[in-house]
Amino acid sequence: MTTSLGTRDGSEIAVAFSRVLRGAGVDVPTSSTIAFGEALAATGLDDRDTTYWAGRATLVRRPEDHEIYDRAFRVFWDHASGGSDDEPEEEPLQITLAVDDGSGDDDTGPDHAEASEDPVIELRFSATEVLRQKDFAEYTADELIQAQQLMSRLRLVGSPRRSLRLKSADRRTDRPDLRRTVRAAMRGGGEPVRRHFQEPTTRNRRLVLLLDVSGSMEPYARALIRFVHAAVAGRQKVEAFALGTRLTRLTRELSSRDPDEALQRAAARVSDYGGGTRLGDGLRVFNDEWGQRGTARGAIVVVLSDGWDRGDPEVLAEQMQRLQRAAHKLVWVNPLKVTPGYAPLARGMAAALPYVDAFVEGHSIEAIEELAKVISQP
């Protein structure tokens, strides 16, 4: 490694070192990376010991990972920064980064490299793992196609709710099944030897996705529209809408299992893609025409937006309050939330946040996987 730590800020160091630890087998969630970045912003990068303990306190959660952390830190810090003037120079450690492209051909791997007696730390990354953690804004066209395949494997199911329908119960309940009891009695000569009971069934809650397609969301909307398509094409109870200067329903256009066809139809349907944002007005149309008529009632509503809004924030706050009253859970997905030092200062985001039940990230496939868990929680 030849990059100098002194030329990079704390957030870059936090992300890069977290990736090294993940490659070495340490479980480092995104929240720990953010905490490490905030710690570096507060302490700086001048003192090695301070940086070491900041990383160990925020990134390592298991005692068995301490040794891995120590070695990775020594390689990443000492050798990337050119070593410490206060400590004797150590034997150089070689760090090998290997990316698994899924071909299964390891002939060019470290085991077949020229033999060396120097100690080596090998960190192996899979292409899929790198893609899962990569920011959507940095995706290439080919990576968007790969992301589509990964998103199609997500199981987006709303949390279960009790239904009015009843089913036969194998245990005693407070709902007798008179029909089955009488039928059983008729087969037994008219004697109700065994009583039967019923219990309510469960159904998955409807999922409603509202995707901001304004200009400020363009780097993320091109990936998130694929997430919305994967949800709709999964044949679950999903409704999809685009939010810009107007509200556009996309459920029918995105119902095709062919992603290319679905995205083409959606693009033709949305006339205000990449334009301005009027979240409050769009949510008012949704509440009036869809939400209050049953689409949002008892559903899990997910708004995917960075919160930048040209409309009146008071209108947005009013419509978010209406939506929260109708929905079972209101989730806001903001791709900018992962940014170190982020605060919801945009007028739209500040107006909406008091009515949000869950405020989550949405910048990567890994973040979308966490969103799927939030959606499935009761």
C-alpha positions as CSV (number, residue, x, y, z in Angstrom):
1,M,0.0,0.0,0.0
2,T,1.4,3.3,-1.0
3,T,-1.4,5.7,-0.2
4,S,-0.6,8.2,2.5
5,L,-3.2,8.5,5.3
6,G,-2.3,12.2,5.7
7,T,-3.9,13.0,2.3
8,R,-7.3,11.5,3.1
9,D,-10.0,12.6,5.4
10,G,-11.5,10.6,8.3
11,S,-14.5,9.4,6.4
12,E,-12.4,7.9,3.6
13,I,-10.1,6.2,6.2
14,A,-13.2,4.8,8.0
15,V,-14.7,3.3,4.9
16,A,-11.4,1.9,3.5
17,F,-10.3,0.4,6.8
18,S,-13.8,-1.1,7.4
19,R,-13.6,-2.8,4.0
20,V,-10.2,-4.3,5.0
21,L,-11.6,-5.7,8.2
22,R,-14.6,-7.2,6.4
23,G,-12.3,-8.8,4.0
24,A,-10.3,-10.3,6.9
25,G,-13.5,-11.8,8.3
26,V,-14.6,-9.2,10.9
27,D,-18.3,-8.3,10.9
28,V,-18.4,-4.5,10.6
29,P,-21.9,-3.0,10.2
30,T,-22.4,0.3,8.4
31,S,-23.3,2.0,11.7
32,S,-19.9,1.0,13.2
33,T,-18.2,2.6,10.1
34,I,-20.1,5.8,10.6
35,A,-19.2,5.8,14.3
36,F,-15.5,5.3,13.4
37,G,-15.7,8.2,10.9
38,E,-17.2,10.5,13.5
39,A,-14.5,9.5,16.0
40,L,-11.8,10.3,13.5
41,A,-13.4,13.6,12.8
42,A,-13.2,14.4,16.5
43,T,-9.7,13.1,17.3
44,G,-7.9,13.6,14.0
45,L,-5.3,11.2,12.4
46,D,-2.1,12.5,14.0
47,D,-1.9,10.2,17.0
48,R,-1.6,6.5,16.2
49,D,-2.7,5.2,19.6
50,T,-5.8,7.5,19.6
51,T,-6.8,6.2,16.2
52,Y,-6.1,2.6,17.2
53,W,-8.5,2.8,20.2
54,A,-11.1,4.8,18.3
55,G,-11.2,2.0,15.7
56,R,-11.1,-0.9,18.2
57,A,-13.9,0.7,20.3
58,T,-16.2,1.3,17.3
59,L,-15.4,-1.5,14.8
60,V,-14.7,-4.6,16.9
61,R,-17.5,-6.3,18.7
62,R,-16.1,-9.7,19.5
63,P,-13.0,-10.5,21.6
64,E,-11.9,-13.1,19.1
65,D,-11.5,-10.4,16.4
66,H,-8.9,-8.4,18.4
67,E,-5.9,-10.2,17.0
68,I,-7.2,-9.7,13.4
69,Y,-7.9,-6.1,14.1
70,D,-4.3,-5.6,15.5
71,R,-2.6,-7.0,12.4
72,A,-4.9,-5.3,10.0
73,F,-4.4,-1.9,11.8
74,R,-0.6,-2.3,11.8
75,V,-0.6,-3.0,8.1
76,F,-3.1,-0.3,7.2
77,W,-1.7,2.4,9.5
78,D,2.0,1.9,9.9
79,H,2.8,1.0,6.3
80,A,0.3,3.3,4.6
81,S,1.6,6.2,6.6
82,G,5.2,5.3,6.2
83,G,5.7,3.9,9.7
84,S,6.1,5.6,13.1
85,D,9.2,7.6,13.9
86,D,8.9,6.6,17.6
87,E,9.1,2.8,16.9
88,P,11.8,0.7,15.4
89,E,11.3,-0.2,11.8
90,E,9.7,-3.7,11.5
91,E,9.9,-6.2,8.7
92,P,7.6,-5.2,5.9
93,L,4.3,-6.9,5.8
94,Q,2.7,-7.6,2.4
95,I,-1.0,-7.2,2.1
96,T,-2.7,-9.0,-0.8
97,L,-6.2,-7.9,-2.0
98,A,-7.9,-10.6,-4.1
99,V,-11.2,-10.1,-5.8
100,D,-13.1,-13.3,-6.6
101,D,-14.8,-12.8,-9.9
102,G,-16.7,-16.1,-9.6
103,S,-14.8,-17.9,-12.4
104,G,-13.3,-20.4,-10.0
105,D,-9.8,-20.1,-11.5
106,D,-7.3,-19.4,-8.8
107,D,-4.1,-20.0,-10.8
108,T,-3.2,-16.3,-10.6
109,G,-3.9,-16.1,-6.8
110,P,-1.3,-15.5,-4.1
111,D,-0.7,-19.3,-3.7
112,H,0.8,-19.3,-7.2
113,A,2.7,-16.1,-6.9
114,E,6.5,-16.0,-6.5
115,A,7.5,-17.5,-3.2
116,S,8.5,-15.0,-0.5
117,E,9.5,-15.5,3.1
118,D,7.9,-12.2,4.1
119,P,4.7,-12.5,6.2
120,V,1.6,-12.0,4.1
121,I,-1.9,-11.0,5.0
122,E,-4.3,-12.1,2.3
123,L,-7.7,-10.3,2.2
124,R,-10.1,-11.9,-0.3
125,F,-13.2,-10.0,-1.5
126,S,-15.9,-11.4,-3.7
127,A,-17.3,-9.2,-6.5
128,T,-20.7,-9.6,-5.0
129,E,-19.6,-8.4,-1.6
130,V,-17.9,-5.3,-3.1
131,L,-21.1,-4.5,-5.1
132,R,-23.3,-4.9,-2.0
133,Q,-21.4,-2.2,-0.1
134,K,-20.8,0.1,-3.0
135,D,-22.7,3.4,-3.2
136,F,-25.4,3.4,-5.8
137,A,-24.2,6.8,-7.1
138,E,-20.9,5.2,-8.1
139,Y,-22.5,2.3,-10.1
140,T,-21.6,1.7,-13.7
141,A,-24.2,0.5,-16.3
142,D,-23.0,-3.1,-15.9
143,E,-23.1,-2.9,-12.1
144,L,-26.7,-1.7,-12.3
145,I,-27.6,-4.9,-14.2
146,Q,-25.8,-7.0,-11.6
147,A,-27.6,-5.1,-8.8
148,Q,-30.9,-5.9,-10.5
149,Q,-30.1,-9.6,-10.1
150,L,-29.2,-9.3,-6.5
151,M,-32.3,-7.2,-5.7
152,S,-34.5,-9.8,-7.4
153,R,-33.5,-12.3,-4.7
154,L,-34.7,-10.1,-1.8
155,R,-37.8,-11.3,-0.1
156,L,-39.9,-8.2,0.4
157,V,-42.8,-9.2,2.5
158,G,-44.8,-7.0,4.8
159,S,-45.3,-7.9,8.4
160,P,-48.2,-10.3,9.1
161,R,-51.6,-9.0,10.4
162,R,-54.7,-10.8,11.6
163,S,-57.3,-11.4,8.9
164,L,-61.1,-11.5,9.2
165,R,-60.9,-15.0,7.6
166,L,-61.0,-18.0,9.9
167,K,-59.4,-21.4,9.6
168,S,-59.7,-24.6,11.5
169,A,-57.7,-24.7,14.7
170,D,-55.9,-27.6,16.2
171,R,-56.4,-26.3,19.7
172,R,-59.2,-25.0,21.8
173,T,-60.1,-21.3,21.1
174,D,-63.0,-19.0,21.9
175,R,-64.4,-19.5,18.4
176,P,-66.3,-22.8,18.1
177,D,-66.6,-24.3,14.6
178,L,-70.2,-25.3,14.6
179,R,-70.2,-26.7,11.1
180,R,-67.3,-29.2,11.7
181,T,-68.7,-30.1,15.1
182,V,-72.1,-31.0,13.7
183,R,-70.6,-32.9,10.9
184,A,-68.4,-34.9,13.3
185,A,-71.4,-35.6,15.5
186,M,-73.5,-36.9,12.5
187,R,-70.7,-39.3,11.7
188,G,-70.7,-40.5,15.3
189,G,-74.4,-41.2,15.6
190,G,-75.5,-37.7,16.7
191,E,-73.2,-37.4,19.7
192,P,-70.8,-34.4,19.7
193,V,-67.9,-36.5,20.9
194,R,-65.3,-33.9,19.7
195,R,-65.8,-30.2,19.5
196,H,-64.0,-28.2,16.8
197,F,-62.7,-24.6,16.9
198,Q,-61.6,-21.9,14.6
199,E,-58.9,-19.2,14.7
200,P,-58.1,-16.1,12.6
201,T,-55.7,-16.4,9.7
202,T,-52.8,-14.0,9.0
203,R,-52.1,-12.0,5.9
204,N,-49.1,-10.0,4.9
205,R,-49.6,-6.3,5.0
206,R,-49.6,-4.3,1.8
207,L,-46.4,-2.6,0.8
208,V,-46.5,0.9,-0.7
209,L,-43.4,2.4,-2.3
210,L,-43.1,6.1,-3.2
211,L,-39.9,6.8,-5.1
212,D,-38.6,10.4,-5.5
213,V,-37.5,10.8,-9.2
214,S,-36.4,14.4,-9.0
215,G,-33.1,15.7,-10.2
216,S,-31.4,15.6,-6.8
217,M,-32.2,11.9,-6.5
218,E,-31.1,10.9,-10.1
219,P,-27.8,9.2,-9.0
220,Y,-29.8,6.9,-6.7
221,A,-33.2,6.7,-8.5
222,R,-31.7,4.7,-11.3
223,A,-30.8,2.0,-8.9
224,L,-33.8,2.3,-6.5
225,I,-36.2,2.0,-9.4
226,R,-34.7,-1.5,-9.9
227,F,-35.4,-2.2,-6.2
228,V,-39.0,-1.1,-6.7
229,H,-39.4,-3.3,-9.8
230,A,-38.0,-6.3,-7.9
231,A,-40.6,-5.7,-5.2
232,V,-43.5,-5.3,-7.6
233,A,-42.4,-8.2,-9.8
234,G,-42.2,-10.5,-6.8
235,R,-45.9,-10.8,-6.9
236,Q,-46.4,-9.7,-3.3
237,K,-49.1,-7.1,-2.4
238,V,-47.1,-4.1,-3.6
239,E,-48.1,-0.7,-5.0
240,A,-45.5,1.6,-6.6
241,F,-45.6,5.3,-7.3
242,A,-43.2,7.9,-8.6
243,L,-42.9,11.3,-6.8
244,G,-41.7,14.4,-8.7
245,T,-43.7,17.5,-9.6
246,R,-46.7,15.1,-9.8
247,L,-47.7,11.6,-8.6
248,T,-47.5,8.7,-11.1
249,R,-48.6,5.2,-10.4
250,L,-46.1,2.6,-11.7
251,T,-47.5,-0.7,-10.4
252,R,-48.8,-1.9,-13.8
253,E,-45.7,-0.8,-15.7
254,L,-43.3,-2.5,-13.2
255,S,-45.3,-5.8,-13.0
256,S,-43.4,-7.4,-15.8
257,R,-40.7,-9.9,-14.8
258,D,-38.5,-8.7,-17.7
259,P,-36.6,-5.8,-16.1
260,D,-35.7,-4.1,-19.4
261,E,-39.3,-4.1,-20.5
262,A,-40.6,-2.9,-17.1
263,L,-38.1,-0.1,-16.8
264,Q,-38.8,1.1,-20.4
265,R,-42.5,1.2,-19.7
266,A,-41.9,3.0,-16.4
267,A,-39.7,5.6,-18.1
268,A,-42.3,6.3,-20.7
269,R,-44.9,6.7,-18.0
270,V,-43.0,9.2,-15.8
271,S,-43.0,12.5,-17.6
272,D,-41.3,14.5,-14.8
273,Y,-38.2,12.3,-14.3
274,G,-35.2,14.4,-13.2
275,G,-37.3,17.5,-12.7
276,G,-38.3,19.3,-9.5
277,T,-39.8,17.9,-6.4
278,R,-43.1,18.7,-4.7
279,L,-43.3,16.0,-2.1
280,G,-46.1,17.7,-0.2
281,D,-48.4,18.1,-3.2
282,G,-47.6,14.6,-4.4
283,L,-48.4,13.0,-1.0
284,R,-51.7,15.1,-0.9
285,V,-52.7,13.5,-4.3
286,F,-51.8,10.1,-3.0
287,N,-53.7,10.6,0.3
288,D,-56.8,11.9,-1.5
289,E,-56.9,9.4,-4.4
290,W,-55.3,6.3,-3.0
291,G,-54.3,6.4,0.7
292,Q,-57.7,7.2,2.3
293,R,-59.5,4.8,-0.1
294,G,-57.6,1.8,1.3
295,T,-54.2,1.6,-0.4
296,A,-52.3,3.0,2.6
297,R,-54.8,1.8,5.4
298,G,-52.9,-0.7,7.5
299,A,-50.1,-0.8,5.0
300,I,-46.3,-0.3,5.3
301,V,-45.5,2.9,3.4
302,V,-41.9,3.5,2.3
303,V,-40.8,6.9,1.0
304,L,-37.5,6.8,-0.9
305,S,-36.3,10.4,-1.1
306,D,-33.4,12.7,-0.1
307,G,-35.9,15.1,1.4
308,W,-35.1,18.0,-0.9
309,D,-38.4,19.7,-1.7
310,R,-39.4,22.9,-3.5
311,G,-42.8,22.9,-2.1
312,D,-44.2,24.3,1.2
313,P,-42.8,22.3,4.2
314,E,-46.1,22.9,6.1
315,V,-48.0,21.0,3.3
316,L,-45.5,18.2,3.5
317,A,-45.8,17.9,7.3
318,E,-49.6,17.9,7.1
319,Q,-49.7,15.2,4.5
320,M,-47.1,13.1,6.3
321,Q,-49.3,13.3,9.4
322,R,-52.3,12.1,7.4
323,L,-50.3,9.3,5.9
324,Q,-49.0,8.2,9.3
325,R,-52.5,8.0,10.7
326,A,-53.6,5.7,7.8
327,A,-50.6,3.5,7.6
328,H,-49.4,0.7,9.9
329,K,-45.8,1.9,9.6
330,L,-44.2,4.8,7.8
331,V,-40.6,4.4,6.7
332,W,-38.4,7.0,5.1
333,V,-35.3,5.8,3.1
334,N,-32.7,8.6,2.5
335,P,-29.6,7.7,0.6
336,L,-27.7,10.7,2.1
337,K,-28.1,9.4,5.6
338,V,-24.9,7.4,5.4
339,T,-22.9,10.6,4.8
340,P,-20.6,11.3,7.8
341,G,-22.0,14.3,9.7
342,Y,-25.4,14.1,8.0
343,A,-28.2,16.0,9.7
344,P,-31.8,16.3,8.3
345,L,-31.5,20.0,7.6
346,A,-33.3,20.0,4.3
347,R,-36.7,21.7,4.7
348,G,-38.6,18.7,3.4
349,M,-36.7,16.2,5.5
350,A,-37.0,18.3,8.7
351,A,-40.8,18.6,8.1
352,A,-41.4,14.9,7.5
353,L,-39.1,13.4,10.1
354,P,-41.5,13.8,13.2
355,Y,-44.1,11.6,11.5
356,V,-41.7,8.8,10.4
357,D,-41.6,5.5,12.3
358,A,-38.3,4.4,10.8
359,F,-35.5,6.5,9.2
360,V,-33.1,4.3,7.3
361,E,-30.3,4.4,4.7
362,G,-30.7,3.6,1.1
363,H,-27.4,4.1,-0.6
364,S,-26.4,0.5,-1.3
365,I,-27.7,-3.1,-1.7
366,E,-26.6,-3.7,1.9
367,A,-28.8,-0.9,3.1
368,I,-31.7,-2.2,1.0
369,E,-31.3,-5.6,2.7
370,E,-31.6,-3.8,6.1
371,L,-34.7,-2.1,4.7
372,A,-36.2,-5.5,3.9
373,K,-35.7,-6.5,7.5
374,V,-37.4,-3.3,8.7
375,I,-40.4,-3.9,6.4
376,S,-40.9,-7.5,7.7
377,Q,-40.8,-6.5,11.4
378,P,-44.2,-6.3,13.1
